[in-house]
Amino acid sequence: MKYVAMIYGNQAKWESFPAEAWPEAIARQEAFNRKYRETGELLGAYGLADAAAARLVRREDGVPAVTDGPYLETKEYLASFYLLDCDSPERAQQIAADMPFADVDPVELWPVLHESAADV
C-alpha cells in the first residue's frame, strides 16, 4: 500500500537553523533517501518551495484565476513530502519514525486510498 509522509515547517524555522549544521542535515536526509530507495519503499521525495511561492488556482469563466497562496493561513506549511510503498501500516510508521528530525518534529503519515496515475 502507498503512503504519503509529510513534513511541515516555515521560513523562520529554516532560517533559525545554524548555517554550519546544514551540510550534516542534508547528508542525513540523503542517507535516509538512499536507504529506502534501495529497499524499493521510497518512490519519491519532494522538497517544496517557501510558502511565498505558492499560488492558488481557480477557474473563473473557463480560464485560470491565479492568486497568491497558500490556501491556509497558518504558521507552518507543507515543506516536503515522500511517497512510500510499504507492506503494512506498521512498516510505513517505522520508516516515518526513521526520518531525520522525526525526534524533533512529527511526520504526518496518510494512506493513499486511490491512485489514478498509470503505474507510478
N, C-alpha and C positions, 0 to 999 in steps of 0.2 A: 504494500500500500504506500502511496505517496503522502508526504507531509511537507508543510511549509514551516520553517523555523524563522522567526523574525526577531530582529534586534532593534531596539529603539534608542534614540539619542537626541541631541540637539547641538547646535553650533557652539554654544557656550561650554558644553561638556567637552567637545573635541578640543576647543581652544585652551581649556584648563589642563589638558594632558601635557606633561613636560615634553618639549621637542626631542630631548635626548632619549625618551622612552619609546618613541615611535618605531625605530628600527626593530627593536625586540618584539613589540606588539605585532608588527606586520609579519615578522618571521614566525611567530606563534600561530598567527592566522593561516599563513601559507602552509605550515606543517599540518594543521588541522585539515585544511582543504585537500592536501595531497593524500593524507592518511585515508580519508573517506572516499576520495575519488578512486583510489586503488582498490577499495573493497567493493566499489560499484554502488555504494549507498548515497553518495553525494552526486546529484545530477547537475547541479549548478549552484553558484554562489554569486550574489549580485549586490554590490555596494551602490547606494543611491546618492545623488547629489544633495546638497543642502536644501532645506525646505523652501528657501527663497527662489529656487529654480523650478519648483513645482507649478503646474498650470492645471486649471480646471477647464474641461472642455464639455460644452453642451451643444445641442443642436437647436438653432432657432431659425424657423422658416427654411429648413432644409440645409442650412450652412453652419459650419462650426462657429461657436461663440466661445472665445477663449478669455479667461480671466486669471489673475494671479491665484495661486494655491498656497498651501494645501487646503483640502476640503475642511478639515477640522482645525480649529484654532486651539492648539494645545502646546504645552511647554515642550513635550517630546514628540518626535515623529518617527515614522518608519525609516531606519537608516540603512538596513541591509536585510536581505532575505536569502534563504537557502532552500533548495528543493531536494528533499531526501526521498529515497525509495527503500523502505525497510520491511522486514518480515513481520514485525509486530509493533504495537504501540510502545511497548517497553523498550524495544531496541531504538526507536526514534527518540524516546526520552533519554536513553543512555547517551546517544550522540549529541543531543541538545545540551546535556549536562557537561559534556566534554568540550564544548566550545570555549575558546579563550574568553575570559572575563565573565563566564556564567557564575562564578563565585562572587562577582560584584553586582551584576545586573541580571535580571531574569531573561530567559529566552522564551518567547511565546511560540507555542507549537500547535499547529492546526492540521487535522487530517484533510486531505484533498478528497472530496466526495465525488466530483465529476471531472472528467478530463475529455475535452473535445478535440484537442490538437492531435494530429496523427503521430503516434509513436514518438513521444518527446524523448 
